[in-house]
Amino acid sequence: MTGNIFFAVIVGGCAAVFTILGIWVIRKKEPGHFWTGQTVRPDEIRDVKAYNKELGILWIAFGVLLWIDAILGAVLGGGPGAIAMGISFVIGIPMLPFIYNRIYKKYKNSKDVTQ
């Protein structure tokens, strides 16, 4: 039982980070970014508020997936929770950049602003 709680606290902590990140991105005035070290300039994005909302939802959705894994681990045990988390990571992590690129392309200004 202690292992289940330990698992749930660790995974829940990770879930909290992604959930808070999503809320923070939604509230930002300047465009959020996906990659570490990358910045998205405000002139790159047509509608910063809508872009940030979709990006924030992406992070929150991944956080919710981890919350579900934490709850499964707490209720069913660390083994089933770890399997659920493994599936979440194998499917979820590759999907994150794919979905981000779709969001970025959707809101990217059509004119070239790099010059």
SVG drawing of the C-alpha trace seen along z (x, -y; Angstrom):
<svg xmlns="http://www.w3.org/2000/svg" viewBox="-8 -42 26 47">
<polyline fill="none" stroke="black" stroke-width="0.4" points="0.0,0.0 2.9,-2.4 4.3,-1.7 1.0,-2.7 0.9,-6.0 4.5,-6.7 3.9,-6.0 0.8,-8.2 2.6,-11.1 5.5,-10.9 3.3,-10.6 0.8,-13.1 3.7,-15.6 4.6,-15.2 1.0,-15.6 0.8,-18.8 3.8,-20.3 2.2,-19.7 -1.2,-21.0 0.3,-24.1 2.4,-24.7 -0.7,-24.5 -2.6,-27.0 0.5,-29.3 0.7,-29.2 -3.0,-30.0 -2.6,-33.1 0.6,-34.3 0.4,-37.5 3.3,-36.6 3.3,-33.3 4.2,-30.2 6.8,-27.8 7.3,-24.1 11.0,-23.4 13.5,-24.3 15.5,-27.4 13.1,-28.2 11.2,-31.4 8.2,-32.3 8.1,-36.0 4.7,-37.7 5.0,-38.7 5.3,-35.0 1.7,-34.3 -1.5,-35.7 -3.6,-35.2 -1.5,-34.8 -4.4,-34.3 -5.9,-31.4 -2.4,-29.9 -1.6,-30.0 -5.0,-28.5 -4.4,-25.5 -0.9,-25.1 -2.0,-25.2 -4.7,-22.6 -2.1,-20.4 0.0,-20.5 -3.1,-20.2 -4.3,-17.1 -0.9,-15.5 -1.2,-16.3 -4.7,-14.8 -3.3,-11.6 -0.7,-11.5 -3.3,-12.2 -5.2,-9.2 -2.0,-7.1 -1.4,-8.3 -5.0,-7.4 -4.7,-4.0 -1.4,-3.4 -3.0,-4.4 -6.0,-2.2 -4.7,0.8 -1.1,0.7 2.2,-0.4 2.4,2.3 -0.8,1.4 -0.1,-2.2 3.4,-1.8 2.0,0.0 -0.6,-2.8 2.2,-5.4 4.3,-3.5 1.5,-3.4 0.9,-7.1 4.6,-7.9 5.0,-5.7 1.9,-7.2 1.8,-10.7 5.4,-11.9 5.7,-11.4 2.3,-13.0 3.3,-16.2 5.7,-17.6 3.4,-16.4 0.4,-18.3 2.5,-21.3 3.7,-21.6 0.0,-21.5 -0.8,-24.3 2.2,-26.4 1.4,-26.0 -2.3,-26.9 -1.4,-30.2 1.8,-31.1 1.7,-34.3 1.5,-33.6 3.9,-36.5 7.7,-36.0 8.6,-38.0 12.2,-36.8 13.7,-39.5"/>
</svg>
